[in-house]
C-alpha cells in the first residue's frame, strides 16, 4: 500500500496527491522581510489579499507582501511579456 501526501505543483500551482516515495520533500525557507526586488509582492506566485494589500497568499499559504522565499520569480513587465 502506497502512502500519499498533499503536494503543490510549482508550474501550475495546483494541489495534487503524490506517492510519498516519488516526492523530494523540501522545506521552504520563508522570510518575513525580504530584500527589495525579491519580495512576495513582486513574485508571479503571489496573490494579493483584496482586504489587505500588505498580505496575500502563495500556493495556498498566507504570506506578507514584504516577505520572500527561495522560489521567487519576478513578475513579467510589459516589455518582457511581449
Secondary structure, 3 states (H helix, E strand, C coil): CCCEEEEECCCCCCEEEEEHHHCCCCCCCCECCCCCCCCHHHECCEEEECCEEEEEEECCEEEECCCECCCCCECCCHHHHC
